[in-house]
Amino acid sequence: MVNPPSPNGSNGRGNRGRFERGNKGGPGNPYASAVGKLRAALLRAVSEKDLAAVARALVDKAKAGDLAAIRELLDRILGRPIEADLLERLEALERAVPHDDPKGFQDGSGGERYDGVR
């Protein structure tokens, strides 16, 4: 038998634990409005030409050998290396695990194998 939800006072939930009509929900992010206003002001202040100039400066620094600029440029354009090659690395690991030995050991030792459950 399932116990009914315990009442926590007037929290906007009905007797089945679900939110009732008129519930205002959680408080949300108290800074969302301020961040939205700041973001809008920044977008108004930066033109396409400004952004192109900043991008050109980043490219110039990267070409000059600035490692931080190179990393930033490549991360923004290609994505982070760990994320980009994760599937390739997992496939290489799967190919390295022998599949003919029922215990999964290439040397036939039959040692303990971790199957993800303990």
Secondary structure, DSSP 8 states (H G I E B T S, - for coil): --------SSSSB-TTS-B-TT-------TTHHHHHHHHHHHHHH--HHHHHHHHHHHHHHHHTT-HHHHHHHHHHHH--HHHHTHHHHHHHHHHHS-SSSTT--TT--------S--
